[in-house]
Amino acid sequence: MKPIVTDHRRLLIPTDGTALGRKVKGDSMSIMVRPRPGGRERAYRRAKLRNPSHRNDWRLALLLIAPAVVGFAVFAVYPTVRGVYLSFTDFQVLSPPKWTGLDNIRTLLDDDMFWHSLRVTLYFVVLSVVFGLLISLITAVVLHRLTKSTVVRGLVILPFLISGVVAALVWQWMLDPQLGIVNVLIESVTGKPIKFLGSQEWAIPSIALISVWKSMGYSTILIVAGLQTIPGEVYEAGRLDGASEFQMFRRLTVPLLRPIMAMVVVLTVISSFQVFDIVQVTTKGGPADASNVLQMYIYDKAFNQFDFGYAATMSLSLFVMLIVITFIQLRLLRANESDTN
Amino acid sequence: MTTTAMIASEGRAATHAAAPPGGGRRLSIGRAVAWVYIAGFLLVTIFPFYWIVRTALSNNFALSTDPASMLPVGFSLGAFERVFGLTSQAEALAQGGSGASLDIPLFVRNSVIYSGLLTFLVVTCSTFAAYAFARLQWPGRNLVFSILLAGLMVPGILMLLPNFVLINDLGLVNTFTGLMLPGALFSAFNIFFLRQFMLGLSREVEEAALIDGAGPLKLMFRITLPMMSGPLTTLSVLTFIGTWNDYFWPLLVANDPQVRPLTLALGVFQQASPQTQPDFAGLMAATLVAAVPMLLLFVIFGKRIVNSIGFSGIK
């Protein structure tokens, strides 16, 4: 895929990369369950390696992986390396980059707007992750226990399938201070409207609202998928032991759900840090830079001020922050283990 | 073998059916509250879509007279006519429009070319690679696979600017090639997704064909890929939707309306709308037009998409 906005697809990846030996409901009924690779399987593979019919596989394999490997090298590895290099240069696109060592980093440390952007971004990340996850978790638990209806689940993920631009536009209209339906309702209760996207204090919460609305259904379905892996016997046992509903949620559901929750948290954080289209469509970073998130600032530096070198430095710093945060989260959440194993 | 697998899977389905704890009838009040909650959640989810339709069918001037009306105010198709450019500039302004229109056929064409071709290319390349990783034996296979998977770790932002510079250097800005190239060949997610499915396929049919003397290439096209039609469809739909909705990359490389995809065009159309008295009816009509293709895909493939999330989200 292209280098951007792949977050939602990244969300689909199992946390630990184990083979998924399960049959998928509704998807190609002919697929059968393959046993986990055990000793016999391995022996079979070894035998296969010696099998003369596989001796020339490598030629075909080379041919088959060539396009992907070329794409990976040219449009993923090369730009990453080049991005790191450009971070240490003065580069205005039209003339070749000039090596300036740590100058950009010094600029960054003294750049008030960068730190302001970072604060704004963090505020947005905290709001969308906390509210997004809270709503998704509650909805998933309720949905899982109430119904298996695919129609309901389909409706739940509907906002995930439309573009951020469409979501931003409809919410901008609904939040309009004069005619927006949300403000009409608020005005009828409190007497005065809220300038959601037009005020400094509400800009980021409003953008977070749009972002949560767009992604909450998807996280919900992911968590429901996680809940389905918890065997019913666990709850039977809990009930026999006289556990209350809340106790079972607290002591059984939450710990058993940890791996999938860890994944949802990590990926929500990563995608929230890179919020752009909603901001670009609704506030363009305003009013008075109140919603000037990091990606917006980077875009502005690169494409309005043509300071590509410095924009690359900020991208690199965002990248480093994301790696550190992800690493810490995975450690804290012990993502690869649920409490049963 | 087939029977065993089916029984095994049905056995699992049975455990699942028992999974929701706390029998239904016992907690009927709790269940009622829960249903109310879900209904509220669905209302919040779906209401904006209804509001798009309601506003698009309204008269822009009439909107201010009754902003809370649940039905279109001063029912009119004028907004759609403005968006499609069917009204003259003067008429559009008289209706409260900006005079700007969206060349819908052009932008839909652009989006179809961009998303369709990119999806076809990247799914094809990923299928080939996945086959090599799942079914062929060659030295260094696992190492190369791990390296490619690392592509998932790098967030887009770091590669965006250099990729733009590269496309710019190649003189491909404002071309479909430039739009598609960075994403057309390689997708770590797609390769991973397809490889996992291929590993789950039964090898027996392939072995039978092998014994019958089929070469590896014939095996792939005649035996393996037909069995993969389900996952391939799901993945194509997901890729298509993702590309169609993409905003940032087209924003960088598609300034020319001749290659501009619909999602970006919608953003540009909004900028043209007057800020003091926006043409909300027109904006919502444009929004609806831009969202309809995804809504159609949703109606056709929604179930498949939901199931694929269930499949690939869990370990």
Interface residues (C-beta under 8 A of the other chain):
Chain A: M1 K2 P3 I4 V5 T6 H8 R9 R10 L11 L12 I13 P14 T15 D16 G17 T18 A19 L20 G21 R22 K23 V24 K25 G26 D27 S28 S30 I31 M32 V33 R34 R45 K48 L49 S53 H54 D57 W58 L60 A61 L62 L64 I65 P67 A68 V69 V70 G71 F72 V74 F75 A76 Y78 P79 T80 R82 G83 V84 L86 V93 I135 I138 T139 V142 L143 H144 R145 L146 T147 T150 V152 R153 G154 L155 V156 I157 L158 P159 L161 I162 S163 G164 V165 V166 A167 L169 V170 W171 W173 M174 D176 Q178 L179 G180 I181 V184 L185 S188 W213 G217 Y218 I221 L222 V224 A225 G226 L227 Q228 T229 I230 P231 G232 E233 Y235 E236 G238 R239 E245 M248 P259 I260 M263 I270 F273 Q274 F276 D277 Q280 V281 Q295 I298 A302 F303 F308 A311 A312 S315 L316 L318 F319 L322 I323
Chain B: M1 T2 A5 A8 S9 R12 A13 T15 H16 A17 A18 A19 P20 P21 G22 L27 G30 R31 A34 W35 Y37 I38 F41 L42 V44 T45 I46 P48 F49 W51 I52 T55 L63 S64 P67 A68 L118 V122 C125 S126 F128 A129 Y131 A132 F133 L136 Q137 W138 P139 R141 V144 L148 L149 G151 L152 M153 V154 P155 G156 I157 L158 M159 L160 L161 P162 N163 V165 L166 N168 L181 P182 G183 A184 L185 F186 S187 A188 F189 N190 I191 F192 F193 Q196 F197 L199 G200 L201 S202 L210 P216 L217 M227 M228 S229 G230 P231 T234 L238 T239 I241 G242 T243 W244 N245 D246 Y247 F248 W249 L251 L252 T263 L264 L266 G267 Q270 P278 F280 L283 M284 T287 A290 A291 M294 L295 L297 F298 G302 K303 R304 I305 V306 N307 S308 I309 G310 F311 S312 G313 I314 K315
